[in-house]
Amino acid sequence: MQHEPTPTPDSTAVRVALWRALHVEVDAPPHVLADEIGLRLVAPEPGWRDRPDMHPQGTAAYRASIVARARFVDDLACEQAARGVAQYVILGAGLDTFAQRRSDVASRLRIFEVDRPGPQAWKRQRLIDAGYGVPDWLRLVPVDFEAGASWWTRIAAAGFDAARPAVVASTGVSMYLTRDAIAATLRQIASLAPGSTLAMTFLLPLDLIDPAEREQHRMVYERARAAGTPFLSFFSPQDMLAFAREAGLRDVRHVSSDDLSARYFSGRADGLRLSSGEVFLVATT
């Protein structure tokens, strides 16, 4: 008799959750994002702060980028909810905690968190164990991408209404997908009801990254390849904007790391700044 493998979290999602918590612990206020819920869900061993990838100085720029991108999509979801948009789709949700941190807004939405079955089953159980639960307005939608499953059909089965506008967020995902897969996703999003909004991060090619950061980024790319999760897609901003227009999206714009720095990090006494490698595509239908 075969036993189902025990669900486990995605290691990248865990790292992101711990970086968010570390921002609260080691960076001076005001905090761009106050999120220690992911840390509670992960419940790591006591020595997690001593991990090389948690070094307060060595990973500061990546940590800043993680909290900035989370804050940006938080703000977008809240802004669109205030306009009356009532559906929020998070592709590759990982340990996203918007539903728990911003329940004042989230409870007025129908949120669809899309992720791989194993990590999502783990998250569901941890939400229950930690006392947060899974309210009816939060739909955890498992999608086995490797088996060719469609996130679109899965969210429809979970109650997504294609006739009503939505916010769609996808952060830290596109680099793992082929250009064809990204194009298919963009075309699907372009078919959403008018008034929908997409926010998606993408990686810049090395030659467009700040020269002072290139070697560190190159090492990150090598580690990702060695771990069996290589980064497959890189775009210049112009390339990505053209890609999105070709898919049928409108009002496409690029939000750079400088834009995010100006929005969330200006005037900081500690000099905390974002890495320049990951930026946003924002578009509408």
C-alpha positions as CSV (number, residue, x, y, z in Angstrom):
1,M,0.0,0.0,0.0
2,Q,1.4,3.3,-1.1
3,H,1.4,6.3,1.3
4,E,1.0,9.8,0.1
5,P,4.1,11.9,0.7
6,T,3.9,14.2,3.6
7,P,3.2,17.7,2.3
8,T,6.1,20.1,2.8
9,P,6.6,23.9,2.2
10,D,8.5,25.2,-0.8
11,S,12.0,26.2,0.3
12,T,11.9,29.5,-1.6
13,A,8.6,30.4,0.0
14,V,10.1,29.6,3.4
15,R,13.0,31.9,2.7
16,V,10.7,34.7,1.6
17,A,8.6,34.3,4.8
18,L,11.7,34.4,7.0
19,W,13.1,37.5,5.2
20,R,9.8,39.3,5.9
21,A,10.1,38.5,9.6
22,L,13.7,39.5,9.6
23,H,12.8,42.9,8.2
24,V,10.8,43.5,11.4
25,E,13.5,42.2,13.6
26,V,16.7,43.8,12.3
27,D,15.7,46.8,10.1
28,A,14.8,50.1,11.7
29,P,11.2,51.3,11.6
30,P,9.2,52.4,9.8
31,H,8.8,48.9,8.4
32,V,7.7,48.6,4.8
33,L,5.8,45.5,5.7
34,A,5.1,44.1,9.2
35,D,4.7,40.4,8.6
36,E,5.7,37.8,11.2
37,I,2.8,35.5,10.3
38,G,4.8,33.5,7.8
39,L,7.4,32.9,10.5
40,R,4.7,31.5,12.8
41,L,3.5,29.2,10.0
42,V,7.0,28.0,9.2
43,A,8.0,27.6,12.9
44,P,11.7,27.1,12.0
45,E,14.3,25.7,14.3
46,P,15.7,28.2,16.8
47,G,18.9,28.7,14.9
48,W,17.3,29.9,11.7
49,R,18.7,33.4,12.1
50,D,22.2,31.9,11.8
51,R,21.6,30.6,8.3
52,P,23.9,32.1,5.6
53,D,20.9,33.3,3.6
54,M,19.6,35.2,6.6
55,H,22.7,37.3,7.2
56,P,21.3,40.7,8.2
57,Q,23.8,42.7,6.0
58,G,24.6,40.2,3.3
59,T,21.0,39.7,2.2
60,A,19.7,43.2,3.0
61,A,19.0,44.2,-0.6
62,Y,17.1,41.0,-1.3
63,R,15.2,41.3,2.0
64,A,14.2,44.9,1.0
65,S,13.1,43.7,-2.4
66,I,10.9,41.0,-0.9
67,V,9.1,43.3,1.5
68,A,8.7,46.0,-1.2
69,R,7.1,43.7,-3.7
70,A,4.7,42.4,-1.0
71,R,3.8,45.9,0.0
72,F,3.3,46.9,-3.6
73,V,0.8,44.2,-4.3
74,D,-0.9,44.7,-0.9
75,D,-1.4,48.4,-1.8
76,L,-2.7,47.5,-5.2
77,A,-5.2,44.9,-3.8
78,C,-6.5,47.4,-1.2
79,E,-6.7,50.2,-3.8
80,Q,-8.7,48.0,-6.2
81,A,-10.9,46.7,-3.4
82,A,-11.8,50.3,-2.6
83,R,-12.9,50.7,-6.3
84,G,-15.2,47.8,-5.9
85,V,-13.1,44.9,-7.3
86,A,-14.0,41.9,-5.3
87,Q,-11.8,39.1,-6.6
88,Y,-8.0,38.6,-5.9
89,V,-6.0,35.9,-7.5
90,I,-2.5,35.1,-6.2
91,L,-0.5,32.9,-8.6
92,G,2.3,31.0,-6.9
93,A,1.0,32.2,-3.5
94,G,3.6,30.4,-1.4
95,L,3.4,31.8,2.1
96,D,1.5,34.9,1.2
97,T,-0.2,36.3,4.3
98,F,-2.4,39.1,3.0
99,A,-5.6,37.2,4.0
100,Q,-4.4,37.0,7.6
101,R,-2.6,40.4,7.9
102,R,-5.3,42.5,6.1
103,S,-8.5,40.6,7.0
104,D,-10.3,44.0,7.2
105,V,-9.9,44.2,3.4
106,A,-9.5,40.5,2.6
107,S,-12.8,39.5,4.2
108,R,-14.6,41.7,1.6
109,L,-12.9,39.9,-1.2
110,R,-12.9,36.4,-2.6
111,I,-9.2,35.4,-2.6
112,F,-7.9,32.6,-4.7
113,E,-4.4,31.4,-3.7
114,V,-3.0,29.2,-6.5
115,D,0.0,26.9,-5.7
116,R,1.3,23.4,-6.1
117,P,-0.7,20.7,-4.2
118,G,1.9,19.6,-1.7
119,P,3.0,23.0,-0.4
120,Q,-0.5,24.2,-0.4
121,A,-1.8,21.2,1.7
122,W,1.0,22.0,4.1
123,K,0.0,25.7,4.3
124,R,-3.7,24.8,4.8
125,Q,-2.8,22.6,7.8
126,R,-0.5,25.2,9.3
127,L,-3.2,27.9,9.0
128,I,-5.5,25.6,10.9
129,D,-2.9,24.6,13.5
130,A,-1.9,28.2,14.1
131,G,-5.5,29.3,14.7
132,Y,-6.0,31.3,11.6
133,G,-8.2,28.8,9.8
134,V,-9.4,29.0,6.2
135,P,-12.5,31.2,6.0
136,D,-14.9,30.7,3.2
137,W,-13.7,33.8,1.3
138,L,-10.2,32.4,1.1
139,R,-10.0,29.7,-1.6
140,L,-6.8,27.6,-1.6
141,V,-6.6,26.3,-5.1
142,P,-4.1,23.4,-5.7
143,V,-2.8,23.2,-9.3
144,D,-0.4,20.5,-10.4
145,F,1.4,22.5,-13.2
146,E,3.8,19.7,-13.9
147,A,0.8,17.5,-14.8
148,G,-0.5,20.1,-17.2
149,A,-3.3,21.3,-15.0
150,S,-4.8,24.7,-15.8
151,W,-5.0,27.3,-13.0
152,W,-7.8,29.0,-15.0
153,T,-10.1,26.0,-14.8
154,R,-9.2,25.3,-11.2
155,I,-10.1,28.8,-10.0
156,A,-13.3,28.7,-12.0
157,A,-14.2,25.4,-10.2
158,A,-13.3,27.2,-6.9
159,G,-15.9,29.9,-7.6
160,F,-14.0,32.5,-9.6
161,D,-16.4,34.6,-11.7
162,A,-14.8,35.4,-15.1
163,A,-17.5,38.0,-15.8
164,R,-16.3,40.2,-12.9
165,P,-13.0,42.1,-12.7
166,A,-10.1,40.9,-10.5
167,V,-6.7,41.7,-9.3
168,V,-4.0,39.2,-10.3
169,A,-0.7,39.1,-8.6
170,S,2.3,37.0,-9.5
171,T,5.6,37.7,-7.7
172,G,8.7,35.6,-7.8
173,V,7.3,33.2,-10.3
174,S,7.9,34.3,-13.9
175,M,11.7,33.5,-13.8
176,Y,10.9,29.8,-13.4
177,L,8.6,29.7,-16.5
178,T,9.4,29.5,-20.2
179,R,8.6,32.5,-22.3
180,D,5.8,30.4,-23.9
181,A,4.3,29.6,-20.5
182,I,4.5,33.3,-19.5
183,A,2.8,34.3,-22.8
184,A,0.0,31.8,-22.3
185,T,-0.6,33.2,-18.7
186,L,-0.6,36.8,-20.0
187,R,-3.1,35.9,-22.7
188,Q,-5.4,34.2,-20.1
189,I,-5.2,37.3,-17.9
190,A,-5.9,39.6,-20.8
191,S,-9.2,37.7,-21.3
192,L,-10.4,38.7,-17.8
193,A,-13.3,41.1,-17.4
194,P,-12.6,44.8,-18.2
195,G,-11.3,46.6,-15.2
196,S,-9.0,43.8,-14.1
197,T,-5.4,44.5,-13.1
198,L,-2.2,42.4,-13.2
199,A,1.0,43.0,-11.2
200,M,3.8,40.5,-12.1
201,T,7.4,40.6,-11.3
202,F,10.1,39.6,-13.7
203,L,13.9,39.4,-13.7
204,L,16.2,41.7,-15.6
205,P,19.1,40.3,-17.7
206,L,22.4,40.6,-15.9
207,D,23.6,43.4,-18.1
208,L,20.7,45.6,-17.0
209,I,21.4,45.0,-13.3
210,D,23.5,47.5,-11.3
211,P,27.1,46.5,-11.9
212,A,27.8,46.4,-8.2
213,E,25.2,43.7,-7.8
214,R,25.9,41.5,-10.8
215,E,28.3,39.0,-9.2
216,Q,25.9,38.4,-6.3
217,H,23.0,37.9,-8.8
218,R,25.2,35.5,-10.8
219,M,25.9,33.4,-7.7
220,V,22.1,33.3,-6.9
221,Y,21.4,32.1,-10.4
222,E,24.0,29.4,-10.1
223,R,22.6,28.2,-6.8
224,A,19.1,28.1,-8.3
225,R,20.5,26.0,-11.2
226,A,22.3,23.7,-8.8
227,A,19.2,23.2,-6.7
228,G,17.3,22.0,-9.8
229,T,15.1,25.2,-10.1
230,P,16.9,27.2,-12.7
231,F,15.8,30.7,-13.8
232,L,14.5,30.3,-17.3
233,S,13.3,33.8,-18.4
234,F,14.7,37.2,-18.2
235,F,13.2,40.4,-19.8
236,S,14.3,43.9,-20.4
237,P,11.5,46.3,-19.4
238,Q,10.9,47.2,-23.1
239,D,10.7,43.5,-24.0
240,M,8.2,42.7,-21.3
241,L,6.0,45.6,-22.1
242,A,5.9,44.5,-25.8
243,F,5.2,41.0,-24.6
244,A,2.3,42.1,-22.5
245,R,0.8,44.2,-25.3
246,E,1.1,41.3,-27.7
247,A,-0.9,39.2,-25.2
248,G,-3.7,41.7,-25.3
249,L,-3.1,43.6,-22.1
250,R,-3.6,47.4,-21.9
251,D,-2.1,50.3,-20.0
252,V,1.1,48.4,-19.6
253,R,3.8,50.0,-17.4
254,H,7.1,49.0,-15.8
255,V,7.6,49.7,-12.1
256,S,11.4,49.8,-11.5
257,S,13.3,49.1,-8.3
258,D,14.0,52.9,-8.2
259,D,10.3,53.5,-8.3
260,L,9.8,51.2,-5.4
261,S,12.7,52.7,-3.5
262,A,11.2,56.2,-3.9
263,R,7.8,55.0,-2.8
264,Y,8.8,52.9,0.2
265,F,12.4,53.6,1.2
266,S,13.0,57.3,0.8
267,G,14.4,59.1,3.8
268,R,15.5,56.0,5.7
269,A,18.4,56.6,8.0
270,D,19.7,53.0,7.7
271,G,20.2,53.3,3.9
272,L,18.2,50.1,3.3
273,R,17.7,49.8,-0.5
274,L,16.3,47.2,-2.9
275,S,18.2,44.9,-5.2
276,S,17.9,46.1,-8.8
277,G,17.3,42.7,-10.3
278,E,13.5,42.1,-10.0
279,V,10.9,44.6,-11.3
280,F,7.2,44.8,-12.0
281,L,4.9,44.7,-15.0
282,V,1.6,46.3,-14.2
283,A,-1.2,46.1,-16.8
284,T,-5.0,46.2,-17.1
285,T,-7.7,44.6,-19.2
